[in-house]
Amino acid sequence: MATHKLLLLPGDGIGPEVMAEVKRLIDWLNAKGIAGFETEQGLVGGAAYDAHKVSISEGDMDKAKAADAVIFGAVGGPKWDKVPYEVRPEAGLLRLRKDLGLFANLRPAVCYPALADASSLKREAVEGLDIMIVRELTGGVYFGEPKTITDLGNGQKRAIDTQVYDTYEIERIARVAFDLARKRRNKVTSMEKRNVMKSGVLWNEVVTQVHAREYPDVQLEHQLADSGGMMLVKWPKQFDVIVTDNLFGDMLSDIAAMLTGSLGMLPSASLGEIDAKTRKRRALYEPVHGSAPDIAGKGLANPIAMISSFGMALRYSFDMGALADKLDQAIAAVLASGLRTADIKSEGTTPASTVQMGEAILKELQKLHA
């Protein structure tokens, strides 16, 4: 059995607590011989700043490059609000994405039947929801240059962020979306702002060309990103795969997260190019939620997004789709039993701590493997 190298980066806040539940799952898979994972642990974000005065050390970057996949917790918190901008906790995550070439961010939004009433929308709008947002992750306004704040004098300043996309960046993210759609319901919705942004004009043009040239069998529709946000909260089940740029993808995926009942429910995968020789790709898996420092250390965090992120690693990095399916089934079974962490609790449900939820999911997975 092949051994897969994982780098665990718990990060800050609730990151270490939810990562512990993934570690519990990995230990069980190793002990039972179901899979073979070799794990290392490193520091990122505020934890790395406290130890090394950087958001991620060169040593841990080397470990990330050598790993088959990185499992990432969360970073940031008020403690580090005053640190220099270039070493802020979030800079560690941005560097990982950039240096590992993780251009494709996959953010599924699935509403488990037991949580349909936990969404802020009506049950009929979200019950059975299963959409995938594909966000371009290494280009656009977050990385574009120039990026400056200039003092103009007389108490005035000017801030500049630059939205930049090249054809190849749009082509490769479009291909990821179309390939995913072929395995789902065969529909892609591309979202941009071509009515006011030149980058949106190019985005629309390139996605249309890739579709006509390589994926004519997939249904393609175009939508302005602001209208798409409205439709996500009006009737989200009209979508299958949504592909969009870095900025709009950031916002639209957070909207989609709340359709599922809680940010604590949403995993993500960040993928690089497939190596032509090895057929492997660098990848990082993380929950969409933040570090939630207000509840850190209290056992209140929901570990489901973190566990589901590991499930995405099983699916996209290690070709263990059947095991990932069983993990999804285990999560659904625990939710159907009425167990809830604080963020998704409702009347008549059973409250659970972070550890209790993780243990319950592992027990359900063990039943499926019995």
Summary of the structure (lengths in Angstrom):
residues: 370
radius of gyration: 20.4
end to end distance: 20.2
largest distance: 72.5
contacts: 1324
relative contact order: 0.16
helix: 47%
strand: 20%
